[in-house]
Amino acid sequence: MCPQKPIIASLFAPALRLPNPIQYYPEQSPRLPASESEKEAYEEGVKAGKCEAENRKNPYPDNSEQAKAYEHGYLDGQKIRS
């Protein structure tokens, strides 16, 4: 059986002032609070998800924060309905 060698970061990372790719950073990036329009979009999505009608069209522009909030609300509304 071969002895295991400890994992050591490349010496190039610190020399280039790069973060150690192996090191765990417990600090996550701070989450920004949701805007009022995102909260409204989420609530609208929950209401749509609770309804029996399937495949409701997302009324917000594609790839916008409100569209994402609406989709999350819609899925949560479906879970509540089930």
DSSP file with accessible surface (Angstrom, degrees, kcal/mol):
  #  RESIDUE AA STRUCTURE BP1 BP2  ACC     N-H-->O    O-->H-N    N-H-->O    O-->H-N    TCO  KAPPA ALPHA  PHI   PSI    X-CA   Y-CA   Z-CA
    1    1 A M              0   0  235      0, 0.0     0, 0.0     0, 0.0     0, 0.0   0.000 360.0 360.0 360.0 133.4    0.0    0.0    0.0
    2    2 A C        -     0   0  113      1,-0.1     2,-0.1     0, 0.0     0, 0.0  -0.606 360.0-115.4 -82.0 136.9    1.4    3.4   -1.0
    3    3 A P        -     0   0  121      0, 0.0     2,-0.3     0, 0.0    -1,-0.1  -0.479  33.1-115.8 -69.6 143.3    1.5    6.0    1.7
    4    4 A Q        -     0   0  190     -2,-0.1     0, 0.0     1,-0.0     0, 0.0  -0.633  21.9-141.1 -82.8 137.6   -0.7    9.0    1.0
    5    5 A K        -     0   0  189     -2,-0.3     2,-0.1     1,-0.1     3,-0.0  -0.762  25.2-109.1 -94.3 141.2    0.9   12.3    0.5
    6    6 A P        -     0   0  106      0, 0.0     2,-0.5     0, 0.0    -1,-0.1  -0.393  36.3-106.4 -66.7 148.0   -0.8   15.4    2.0
    7    7 A I        -     0   0  139     -2,-0.1     2,-0.4    15,-0.0    15,-0.0  -0.638  41.8-173.9 -77.1 125.5   -2.4   17.7   -0.5
    8    8 A I        -     0   0  133     -2,-0.5     3,-0.1    -3,-0.0     2,-0.0  -0.974  23.5-118.5-124.5 134.7   -0.3   20.9   -0.9
    9    9 A A        -     0   0   21     -2,-0.4    11,-0.1     1,-0.1     0, 0.0  -0.322  42.6 -89.5 -67.8 153.0   -1.3   23.9   -2.9
   10   10 A S    >   -     0   0   63      1,-0.1     3,-0.6     2,-0.0    -1,-0.1  -0.293  27.2-132.1 -60.4 143.4    0.8   24.9   -5.8
   11   11 A L  T 3> S+     0   0  146      1,-0.2     4,-1.1     2,-0.2    -1,-0.1   0.695 102.0  68.2 -71.9 -15.2    3.6   27.3   -4.9
   12   12 A F  H 3> S+     0   0  152      2,-0.2     4,-1.9     1,-0.2    -1,-0.2   0.838  87.5  64.6 -74.6 -32.0    2.6   29.4   -7.9
   13   13 A A  H <4>S+     0   0   13     -3,-0.6     5,-3.0     1,-0.2     3,-0.3   0.960 106.2  40.2 -59.9 -53.2   -0.7   30.5   -6.4
   14   14 A P  H >45S+     0   0   88      0, 0.0     3,-1.4     0, 0.0    -1,-0.2   0.896 113.0  56.2 -64.2 -34.9    0.7   32.5   -3.5
   15   15 A A  H 3<5S+     0   0   79     -4,-1.1    -2,-0.2     1,-0.3    -3,-0.1   0.861 111.3  43.4 -64.6 -31.3    3.4   33.9   -5.6
   16   16 A L  T 3<5S-     0   0  119     -4,-1.9    -1,-0.3    -3,-0.3    -3,-0.1   0.321 116.8-115.2 -93.2   5.9    0.9   35.3   -8.0
   17   17 A R  T < 5 +     0   0  232     -3,-1.4    -2,-0.1     1,-0.2    -4,-0.1   0.850  67.8 144.8  61.7  36.3   -1.3   36.5   -5.1
   18   18 A L      < -     0   0   99     -5,-3.0    -1,-0.2    -6,-0.2    -2,-0.1  -0.735  55.7 -99.0 -98.6 153.4   -4.1   34.1   -6.1
   19   19 A P        -     0   0   89      0, 0.0    -1,-0.1     0, 0.0    -3,-0.0  -0.375  42.5 -99.6 -69.5 151.1   -6.3   32.4   -3.5
   20   20 A N        -     0   0   49      1,-0.2     3,-0.3   -11,-0.1   -11,-0.0  -0.584  29.0-151.9 -69.5 118.0   -5.5   28.8   -2.6
   21   21 A P  S    S+     0   0  110      0, 0.0    -1,-0.2     0, 0.0   -12,-0.0   0.718  93.2  48.5 -69.6 -16.0   -7.9   26.7   -4.7
   22   22 A I  S    S+     0   0   96      2,-0.1     2,-0.1    -3,-0.0    -2,-0.1   0.760  89.0  98.1 -93.1 -25.6   -7.9   23.9   -2.1
   23   23 A Q  S    S-     0   0  106     -3,-0.3     2,-0.4     1,-0.1     0, 0.0  -0.361  73.1-127.7 -70.3 138.4   -8.5   26.0    1.0
   24   24 A Y        -     0   0  168     -2,-0.1    -1,-0.1     2,-0.0     3,-0.1  -0.728  15.5-158.0 -86.4 129.1  -12.0   26.2    2.3
   25   25 A Y        -     0   0  109     -2,-0.4    -2,-0.0     1,-0.1    -1,-0.0  -0.922   3.9-167.1-107.9 107.0  -13.4   29.7    2.8
   26   26 A P        +     0   0   86      0, 0.0     2,-0.6     0, 0.0    -1,-0.1   0.747  64.8  91.7 -68.5 -18.5  -16.3   29.7    5.3
   27   27 A E        -     0   0  173     -3,-0.1     2,-0.2     3,-0.0    -2,-0.1  -0.636  64.8-160.3 -81.7 118.1  -17.3   33.2    4.4
   28   28 A Q        -     0   0  144     -2,-0.6     3,-0.1     1,-0.1    -1,-0.0  -0.586  33.7 -87.1 -89.7 159.4  -19.9   33.2    1.7
   29   29 A S        -     0   0  101     -2,-0.2    -1,-0.1     1,-0.1     2,-0.1  -0.427  55.2 -99.8 -65.3 141.7  -20.6   36.2   -0.5
   30   30 A P        -     0   0  116      0, 0.0     2,-0.4     0, 0.0    -1,-0.1  -0.366  33.1-127.9 -66.3 137.6  -23.2   38.4    1.2
   31   31 A R        -     0   0  234     -3,-0.1     3,-0.0    -2,-0.1    -3,-0.0  -0.732  20.0-130.4 -85.1 134.4  -26.7   38.0   -0.2
   32   32 A L        -     0   0  154     -2,-0.4     3,-0.1     1,-0.1     2,-0.0  -0.595  28.5-104.7 -81.8 142.9  -28.4   41.1   -1.2
   33   33 A P        -     0   0  121      0, 0.0     2,-0.1     0, 0.0    -1,-0.1  -0.391  41.2-103.1 -66.7 146.5  -31.9   41.7    0.2
   34   34 A A        -     0   0   44      1,-0.1     2,-0.1     2,-0.1    -3,-0.0  -0.421  35.4-120.8 -69.5 143.1  -34.7   41.2   -2.3
   35   35 A S     >  -     0   0   47     -2,-0.1     4,-2.2     1,-0.1     5,-0.2  -0.350  25.3-106.8 -78.1 166.2  -36.2   44.4   -3.8
   36   36 A E  H  > S+     0   0  122      1,-0.2     4,-2.5     2,-0.2     5,-0.2   0.888 121.3  54.8 -61.9 -37.2  -39.9   45.1   -3.4
   37   37 A S  H  > S+     0   0   46      1,-0.2     4,-2.2     2,-0.2    -1,-0.2   0.881 107.7  49.8 -66.5 -33.9  -40.5   44.3   -7.0
   38   38 A E  H  > S+     0   0   46      2,-0.2     4,-2.5     1,-0.2    -1,-0.2   0.899 110.4  50.0 -69.5 -39.4  -38.9   40.9   -6.6
   39   39 A K  H  X S+     0   0  104     -4,-2.2     4,-2.5     2,-0.2    -2,-0.2   0.921 111.8  48.2 -63.7 -41.8  -41.1   40.2   -3.5
   40   40 A E  H  X S+     0   0  121     -4,-2.5     4,-2.4     2,-0.2    -2,-0.2   0.904 111.2  50.2 -64.6 -41.3  -44.1   41.2   -5.5
   41   41 A A  H  X S+     0   0    0     -4,-2.2     4,-2.3     2,-0.2    -2,-0.2   0.905 110.5  50.6 -63.2 -40.5  -43.1   39.0   -8.4
   42   42 A Y  H  X S+     0   0   74     -4,-2.5     4,-2.4     2,-0.2    -2,-0.2   0.945 111.1  47.4 -62.2 -48.3  -42.6   36.1   -6.0
   43   43 A E  H  X S+     0   0  103     -4,-2.5     4,-2.3     1,-0.2    -2,-0.2   0.892 111.1  51.6 -61.9 -39.1  -46.0   36.6   -4.4
   44   44 A E  H  X S+     0   0   86     -4,-2.4     4,-2.2     1,-0.2    -1,-0.2   0.902 109.9  50.2 -63.6 -39.1  -47.6   36.8   -7.9
   45   45 A G  H  X S+     0   0    0     -4,-2.3     4,-2.6     2,-0.2    -2,-0.2   0.893 107.9  52.8 -66.3 -38.6  -45.8   33.5   -8.8
   46   46 A V  H  X S+     0   0   13     -4,-2.4     4,-2.0     2,-0.2    -2,-0.2   0.942 109.6  49.0 -62.2 -44.7  -47.1   31.8   -5.6
   47   47 A K  H  X S+     0   0  146     -4,-2.3     4,-1.0     1,-0.2    -2,-0.2   0.923 113.0  47.4 -61.2 -42.6  -50.7   32.8   -6.5
   48   48 A A  H  < S+     0   0    3     -4,-2.2     3,-0.4     1,-0.2    -1,-0.2   0.892 110.8  51.9 -66.6 -37.8  -50.2   31.5  -10.1
   49   49 A G  H  < S+     0   0    0     -4,-2.6    -1,-0.2     1,-0.2    -2,-0.2   0.821 105.4  55.1 -68.9 -30.2  -48.7   28.3   -8.8
   50   50 A K  H  < S+     0   0  108     -4,-2.0    -1,-0.2    -5,-0.2    -2,-0.2   0.769  92.3  90.5 -73.4 -25.0  -51.6   27.6   -6.4
   51   51 A C  S  < S-     0   0   48     -4,-1.0    30,-0.1    -3,-0.4    -3,-0.0  -0.283  85.1-122.8 -69.5 158.6  -54.2   27.9   -9.3
   52   52 A E  S    S+     0   0  155      2,-0.1     2,-0.2    29,-0.0    -1,-0.1   0.732  82.3 103.0 -73.5 -23.4  -55.2   24.8  -11.2
   53   53 A A        -     0   0   47     -5,-0.1     3,-0.3     1,-0.1     2,-0.2  -0.455  63.4-148.7 -66.8 128.8  -54.1   26.3  -14.5
   54   54 A E        +     0   0  100     -2,-0.2    -2,-0.1     1,-0.2    -1,-0.1  -0.570  67.4  25.3 -93.4 161.7  -50.8   24.9  -15.7
   55   55 A N  S    S-     0   0  147     -2,-0.2    -1,-0.2     1,-0.2     2,-0.2   0.894  72.0-174.5  55.5  47.3  -48.1   26.6  -17.7
   56   56 A R        -     0   0  117     -3,-0.3     2,-0.3     1,-0.1    -1,-0.2  -0.506  30.1-110.6 -68.1 141.5  -48.9   30.2  -16.8
   57   57 A K        -     0   0  167     -2,-0.2    -1,-0.1     1,-0.1    -2,-0.0  -0.553  25.4-119.5 -77.3 132.9  -46.7   32.6  -18.8
   58   58 A N        -     0   0   25     -2,-0.3    -1,-0.1     1,-0.1     9,-0.1  -0.624  20.2-155.5 -71.5 119.7  -44.1   34.5  -16.8
   59   59 A P        +     0   0   75      0, 0.0    -1,-0.1     0, 0.0     8,-0.1   0.545  65.4  86.1 -79.0  -2.7  -45.1   38.2  -17.2
   60   60 A Y  S    S-     0   0   53      1,-0.1     3,-0.1     6,-0.1    -2,-0.1  -0.624  90.9 -88.5-100.4 155.6  -41.5   39.5  -16.6
   61   61 A P    >   -     0   0   90      0, 0.0     3,-1.5     0, 0.0     6,-0.4  -0.266  55.4 -91.6 -60.0 144.8  -38.7   39.9  -19.1
   62   62 A D  T 3  S+     0   0  130      1,-0.2     3,-0.1     5,-0.1     4,-0.1  -0.233 107.1  11.3 -57.1 143.0  -36.5   36.9  -19.6
   63   63 A N  T 3  S+     0   0  149      1,-0.2    -1,-0.2    -3,-0.1     2,-0.2   0.605  94.9 132.9  63.1  16.9  -33.4   36.6  -17.3
   64   64 A S    <>  -     0   0   23     -3,-1.5     4,-1.9     1,-0.1    -1,-0.2  -0.566  69.6-117.1 -91.3 161.3  -34.5   39.5  -15.1
   65   65 A E  H  > S+     0   0   95      1,-0.2     4,-2.3     2,-0.2     5,-0.2   0.877 117.4  53.8 -63.6 -35.5  -34.5   39.2  -11.3
   66   66 A Q  H  > S+     0   0   53      2,-0.2     4,-2.6     1,-0.2    -1,-0.2   0.893 105.9  52.7 -66.9 -37.4  -38.3   39.6  -11.2
   67   67 A A  H  > S+     0   0    2     -6,-0.4     4,-2.3     2,-0.2    -2,-0.2   0.914 110.3  47.9 -63.9 -41.0  -38.6   36.7  -13.7
   68   68 A K  H  X S+     0   0   92     -4,-1.9     4,-2.3     2,-0.2    -2,-0.2   0.919 112.1  49.1 -65.2 -42.0  -36.5   34.5  -11.4
   69   69 A A  H  X S+     0   0   14     -4,-2.3     4,-2.5     1,-0.2    -2,-0.2   0.913 110.5  51.0 -64.3 -40.7  -38.5   35.5   -8.4
   70   70 A Y  H  X S+     0   0   12     -4,-2.6     4,-2.8     2,-0.2    -2,-0.2   0.927 110.0  49.8 -61.7 -44.5  -41.7   34.7  -10.2
   71   71 A E  H  X S+     0   0  106     -4,-2.3     4,-2.4     2,-0.2    -2,-0.2   0.908 111.0  48.9 -62.9 -42.1  -40.5   31.3  -11.2
   72   72 A H  H  X S+     0   0  115     -4,-2.3     4,-2.3     1,-0.2    -1,-0.2   0.922 113.4  47.4 -63.4 -42.4  -39.4   30.5   -7.6
   73   73 A G  H  X S+     0   0    0     -4,-2.5     4,-2.7     2,-0.2    -2,-0.2   0.901 110.0  53.0 -64.1 -40.4  -42.8   31.6   -6.4
   74   74 A Y  H  X S+     0   0   25     -4,-2.8     4,-2.1     2,-0.2    -2,-0.2   0.937 110.6  46.4 -61.4 -45.5  -44.6   29.6   -9.0
   75   75 A L  H  X S+     0   0   90     -4,-2.4     4,-1.8     1,-0.2    -1,-0.2   0.903 112.9  49.5 -65.8 -40.0  -42.8   26.4   -8.0
   76   76 A D  H  X S+     0   0   51     -4,-2.3     4,-2.0     1,-0.2    -1,-0.2   0.896 108.9  53.4 -65.0 -37.9  -43.4   27.0   -4.3
   77   77 A G  H  X S+     0   0    0     -4,-2.7     4,-2.1     1,-0.2    -2,-0.2   0.889 106.9  51.6 -63.6 -38.0  -47.1   27.6   -5.1
   78   78 A Q  H  X S+     0   0   44     -4,-2.1     4,-1.9     1,-0.2    -1,-0.2   0.884 107.9  52.5 -64.9 -37.5  -47.3   24.3   -6.9
   79   79 A K  H  < S+     0   0  147     -4,-1.8    -2,-0.2     1,-0.2    -1,-0.2   0.894 109.5  48.9 -64.7 -40.5  -45.8   22.6   -3.9
   80   80 A I  H  < S+     0   0  107     -4,-2.0    -2,-0.2     1,-0.2    -1,-0.2   0.904 110.1  51.9 -64.9 -39.9  -48.4   24.1   -1.6
   81   81 A R  H  <        0   0   69     -4,-2.1    -2,-0.2    -5,-0.2    -1,-0.2   0.868 360.0 360.0 -64.7 -37.1  -51.2   23.0   -4.0
   82   82 A S     <        0   0  127     -4,-1.9    -3,-0.0    -5,-0.1   -32,-0.0  -0.109 360.0 360.0 -68.9 360.0  -50.0   19.4   -4.0
